[in-house]
Amino acid sequence: MILCLCNALSDKQVTEAVEKGASKPRDVYAHCACKAQCGTCTRMILSMIRDLAAPPAQSRAS
């Protein structure tokens, strides 16, 4: 799915950037060799960074 229309960044590219250490939207743009243009995608990228960096929820043993 395309998250950034200006740079044609996909969710897979953002995930890859985060897995390689991106911790801020600007790190994601740098990893993808582009820059923020209109900024509309920044919130979604930040949300993905937070979701991917969060520890997995612990399941309860029954």
HELIX and SHEET records of a PDB file:
HELIX    1   1 ASP A   11  GLU A   19  1                                   9    
HELIX    2   2 PRO A   25  HIS A   31  1                                   7    
HELIX    3   3 THR A   42  ALA A   53  1                                  12    
SHEET    1   A 2 ILE A   2  CYS A   4  0                                        
SHEET    2   A 2 LEU A   9  SER A  10 -1                                        
END                                                                             
